[in-house]
Amino acid sequence: MSNDSRWYVVHTFSGYENKVASNILKVAENRRMQDEILEVKIPTETVIEVKEDGKTREVERKILPSYVMVKIATSLDEDGMPKISDEAWLVVRNTRGSTGFVGPEGKPIPLTDDEVYRLGVEKKVVEVKYKVGDTVNITDEIFEGFTGKVEEIDVDNNKVKVTVSALFGKETLVELELDQVELITD
């Protein structure tokens, strides 16, 4: 196996996500496969729930019920595509509550980097070299070439708010990802 690894999606019976995740990790540990089955996650989000009596509470919800994400070491097949070992495939496939990998005919297809970040399975680490009040260039496709002033930075959610002044002749506040702007240096 190479040092490369990818995230795969595993379908589970409804309500079995936590059990499947812990069983995959347990079997990997028992078979000494921690260098192949590296990580298991269930993407969640925290939401504020309002009860009928007006009381609120924070609740953690699964973003994709009935799915578990598994990070597995890969090698390349003869076509240059990532593939997992037969043993890793069997561990996931034969875990009680798992119905198999998401992909054509159960063939594991890895998530793209963009999908991994959008689902919140991994967080993109962005070095922020600008601060509130700085003038920045926007590199996002829609606003590419525009400059603006940083109004707010939210590192935890990978967001920056920038006031763009050249848009339609008036100032507009746009929200972008942290890596979609760069500091203008003189």
C-alpha positions in Angstrom: 0.0 0.0 0.0 1.1 3.5 -0.7 1.0 6.4 1.7 -2.0 7.9 -0.2 -5.4 7.7 1.3 -8.9 8.7 0.3 -12.4 9.1 1.8 -15.1 6.6 0.8 -18.8 6.7 1.6 -20.4 3.6 3.1 -24.2 3.2 3.2 -25.7 1.8 6.4 -29.1 0.8 7.6 -31.0 3.7 9.1 -29.9 4.4 12.7 -26.8 2.1 12.5 -24.3 4.8 11.6 -22.6 4.9 15.1 -22.6 1.1 15.4 -21.1 0.7 11.9 -18.4 3.3 12.5 -17.3 1.8 15.8 -17.4 -1.8 14.4 -15.2 -0.9 11.4 -12.7 0.7 13.7 -12.8 -2.3 16.1 -12.3 -4.9 13.4 -9.5 -2.8 11.9 -7.8 -2.7 15.3 -8.3 -6.5 15.9 -6.9 -7.3 12.4 -4.1 -4.8 12.8 -5.3 -2.8 9.8 -4.9 0.7 11.3 -2.5 1.5 8.5 -5.2 0.7 6.0 -8.5 1.8 7.6 -7.3 5.1 9.0 -10.3 7.0 10.1 -14.1 6.8 10.3 -16.4 9.8 10.6 -20.1 10.6 10.6 -20.5 14.2 9.4 -22.7 16.2 11.8 -23.8 19.8 12.3 -24.9 21.6 15.4 -28.4 23.2 15.1 -30.6 25.1 17.4 -33.9 23.3 18.0 -36.9 25.3 19.2 -39.5 23.3 21.2 -43.2 24.0 21.2 -42.9 25.7 24.6 -40.4 28.2 23.1 -37.3 26.6 24.8 -34.2 26.2 22.7 -31.4 23.7 22.8 -28.4 22.8 20.7 -28.7 19.5 19.0 -26.1 17.6 16.9 -27.6 16.2 13.7 -26.2 13.9 11.1 -25.7 15.7 7.8 -26.2 12.5 5.8 -28.3 10.0 7.7 -27.5 6.4 6.8 -24.0 7.2 5.6 -20.5 6.8 7.2 -17.3 8.2 5.8 -14.2 5.9 5.9 -10.6 7.1 5.2 -8.8 4.2 3.6 -5.2 3.8 2.4 -5.1 3.4 -1.4 -2.8 2.3 -4.2 -3.2 2.9 -7.9 -4.7 0.4 -10.3 -3.4 -0.2 -13.8 -5.5 2.7 -15.0 -4.0 5.1 -12.4 -7.2 5.2 -10.4 -7.2 4.8 -6.6 -8.1 1.4 -5.2 -8.4 -0.2 -1.8 -7.2 -3.6 -0.7 -9.5 -6.6 -0.9 -9.2 -7.0 2.9 -10.2 -3.4 3.6 -13.2 -3.8 1.2 -14.3 -7.0 3.0 -14.0 -5.4 6.5 -16.3 -2.6 5.4 -18.7 -4.7 3.3 -19.1 -7.4 6.0 -19.7 -5.0 8.9 -23.1 -5.6 10.5 -25.4 -2.8 9.5 -23.4 -1.8 6.4 -25.0 -2.3 3.0 -21.7 -1.5 1.2 -19.8 1.2 -0.5 -21.5 4.0 -2.5 -20.5 3.6 -6.1 -21.6 1.7 -9.2 -22.4 -1.9 -8.3 -20.9 -1.4 -4.8 -17.4 -0.5 -6.3 -15.8 2.0 -3.9 -15.4 5.4 -5.6 -13.4 8.0 -3.5 -14.8 11.4 -2.7 -13.2 14.4 -4.4 -11.3 16.9 -2.2 -14.1 19.4 -2.8 -16.7 16.9 -1.6 -14.7 16.1 1.5 -14.6 19.8 2.4 -18.2 20.6 1.5 -19.4 17.7 3.6 -17.3 18.8 6.6 -15.4 15.5 6.8 -12.1 17.5 6.9 -11.5 21.1 7.3 -9.3 23.1 4.9 -6.4 24.8 6.7 -6.0 28.2 5.3 -3.3 30.6 6.5 -4.9 34.0 6.8 -2.4 36.7 5.9 -4.9 39.6 6.1 -7.0 41.2 8.8 -10.1 43.3 9.2 -9.7 46.6 7.4 -7.1 45.3 4.8 -7.6 45.7 1.1 -7.7 42.4 -0.7 -7.9 41.0 -4.3 -10.7 38.5 -4.9 -9.7 35.3 -6.6 -13.2 33.7 -6.7 -14.5 33.1 -10.3 -17.5 35.4 -10.0 -15.7 38.4 -8.5 -12.2 37.7 -9.8 -10.3 40.8 -10.5 -12.3 42.9 -8.0 -10.7 44.4 -4.9 -12.4 45.0 -1.6 -12.1 45.8 2.1 -12.2 43.0 4.7 -15.1 43.6 7.1 -15.2 40.3 9.0 -13.2 37.1 9.3 -14.7 33.8 10.6 -11.8 31.3 10.6 -14.0 28.5 12.3 -16.4 28.5 9.3 -13.8 29.3 6.7 -15.6 32.6 5.7 -14.6 36.2 5.1 -16.9 39.1 4.4 -15.6 41.7 2.0 -17.1 45.0 0.8 -16.6 45.3 -2.9 -17.0 48.9 -4.2 -16.8 48.6 -8.0 -19.8 46.3 -8.3 -22.6 48.0 -10.2 -21.4 51.4 -8.9 -22.2 50.8 -5.3 -20.7 48.9 -2.3 -21.8 45.3 -1.9 -20.9 43.0 1.0 -20.0 39.5 -0.3 -19.2 36.4 1.7 -16.3 34.3 0.4 -14.1 31.4 1.6 -10.9 32.4 3.3 -8.8 31.2 0.3 -10.8 33.2 -2.2 -9.1 36.5 -1.3 -5.4 37.5 -1.1 -3.8 40.5 0.6 -2.7 43.3 -1.7 1.0 44.0 -1.0 2.6 47.2 -2.1 
